[in-house]
């Protein structure tokens, strides 16, 4: 079992032109739990993207899919840092 946890480095959801981010991944989440959440977030983003592609009013699905994708990417980035930064420091 892996004992790595998220570091809380990754941010997401830009709020203005200066690249200020509104949200951050919390530190201390077990990597296994974070990966499970990434899978769920990406699954729902994929479903929304499919609905957007197939619907005549697809734009209403686009923004939620974007935000879910941003959350999933931030989690993956934070997990990547948690797993690989310690190796780079060694």
ZIMO-V135903 format. One record per residue. RES is the residue in three letters. SS is DSSP state (hx for helix, st for strand, lp for the rest). OMEGA is omega in whole degrees, 0 to 359 (NA if undefined). D_CENTER is the distance of its C-alpha to the mean C-alpha in Angstrom with 2 decimals. Layout:
res=RES ss=SS omega=OMEGA d_center=D_CENTER
res=RES ss=SS omega=OMEGA d_center=D_CENTER
//
This chain:
res=UNK ss=lp omega=180 d_center=22.60
res=UNK ss=lp omega=179 d_center=20.08
res=UNK ss=lp omega=180 d_center=20.27
res=UNK ss=lp omega=177 d_center=17.37
res=UNK ss=st omega=178 d_center=15.00
res=UNK ss=lp omega=183 d_center=11.99
res=UNK ss=lp omega=182 d_center=13.55
res=UNK ss=lp omega=180 d_center=11.89
res=UNK ss=lp omega=189 d_center=11.95
res=UNK ss=lp omega=178 d_center=8.62
res=UNK ss=st omega=180 d_center=8.88
res=UNK ss=st omega=181 d_center=7.77
res=UNK ss=st omega=178 d_center=10.11
res=UNK ss=st omega=183 d_center=13.32
res=UNK ss=lp omega=178 d_center=16.38
res=UNK ss=lp omega=184 d_center=19.26
res=UNK ss=lp omega=181 d_center=20.77
res=UNK ss=lp omega=179 d_center=20.66
res=UNK ss=lp omega=174 d_center=16.88
res=UNK ss=lp omega=182 d_center=16.64
res=UNK ss=st omega=183 d_center=13.20
res=UNK ss=st omega=187 d_center=13.32
res=UNK ss=st omega=179 d_center=10.58
res=UNK ss=st omega=173 d_center=9.68
res=UNK ss=lp omega=178 d_center=8.23
res=UNK ss=lp omega=175 d_center=11.57
res=UNK ss=lp omega=173 d_center=13.71
res=UNK ss=lp omega=178 d_center=15.57
res=UNK ss=lp omega=178 d_center=13.39
res=UNK ss=st omega=183 d_center=14.85
res=UNK ss=hx omega=180 d_center=12.96
res=UNK ss=hx omega=179 d_center=14.25
res=UNK ss=hx omega=179 d_center=12.90
res=UNK ss=hx omega=179 d_center=9.33
res=UNK ss=hx omega=176 d_center=9.76
res=UNK ss=hx omega=179 d_center=11.38
res=UNK ss=hx omega=177 d_center=8.70
res=UNK ss=hx omega=180 d_center=6.31
res=UNK ss=hx omega=179 d_center=9.61
res=UNK ss=hx omega=180 d_center=10.33
res=UNK ss=hx omega=181 d_center=7.46
res=UNK ss=hx omega=177 d_center=8.23
res=UNK ss=hx omega=181 d_center=11.82
res=UNK ss=hx omega=176 d_center=12.05
res=UNK ss=hx omega=179 d_center=10.63
res=UNK ss=hx omega=178 d_center=13.21
res=UNK ss=hx omega=179 d_center=15.83
res=UNK ss=hx omega=177 d_center=15.52
res=UNK ss=hx omega=176 d_center=15.79
res=UNK ss=hx omega=178 d_center=18.77
res=UNK ss=hx omega=179 d_center=20.29
res=UNK ss=hx omega=181 d_center=19.99
res=UNK ss=hx omega=186 d_center=21.73
res=UNK ss=hx omega=187 d_center=24.40
res=UNK ss=lp omega=174 d_center=25.20
res=UNK ss=lp omega=178 d_center=27.64
res=UNK ss=lp omega=186 d_center=25.59
res=UNK ss=lp omega=183 d_center=22.21
res=UNK ss=hx omega=180 d_center=21.12
res=UNK ss=hx omega=177 d_center=20.43
res=UNK ss=hx omega=187 d_center=17.64
res=UNK ss=hx omega=182 d_center=16.10
res=UNK ss=hx omega=177 d_center=14.60
res=UNK ss=hx omega=178 d_center=12.88
res=UNK ss=hx omega=178 d_center=11.47
res=UNK ss=hx omega=181 d_center=10.33
res=UNK ss=hx omega=177 d_center=8.59
res=UNK ss=hx omega=177 d_center=6.93
res=UNK ss=hx omega=177 d_center=6.00
res=UNK ss=hx omega=179 d_center=4.91
res=UNK ss=hx omega=180 d_center=2.79
res=UNK ss=hx omega=180 d_center=2.13
res=UNK ss=hx omega=179 d_center=3.40
res=UNK ss=hx omega=178 d_center=3.60
res=UNK ss=hx omega=178 d_center=4.03
res=UNK ss=hx omega=179 d_center=5.93
res=UNK ss=hx omega=181 d_center=7.56
res=UNK ss=hx omega=177 d_center=8.59
res=UNK ss=hx omega=178 d_center=9.84
res=UNK ss=hx omega=177 d_center=11.56
res=UNK ss=hx omega=182 d_center=13.20
res=UNK ss=hx omega=183 d_center=14.30
res=UNK ss=hx omega=189 d_center=15.85
res=UNK ss=hx omega=178 d_center=17.37
res=UNK ss=hx omega=178 d_center=18.29
res=UNK ss=hx omega=178 d_center=21.01
res=UNK ss=hx omega=180 d_center=22.53
res=UNK ss=hx omega=180 d_center=22.72
res=UNK ss=hx omega=184 d_center=24.54
res=UNK ss=lp omega=NA d_center=27.03
//
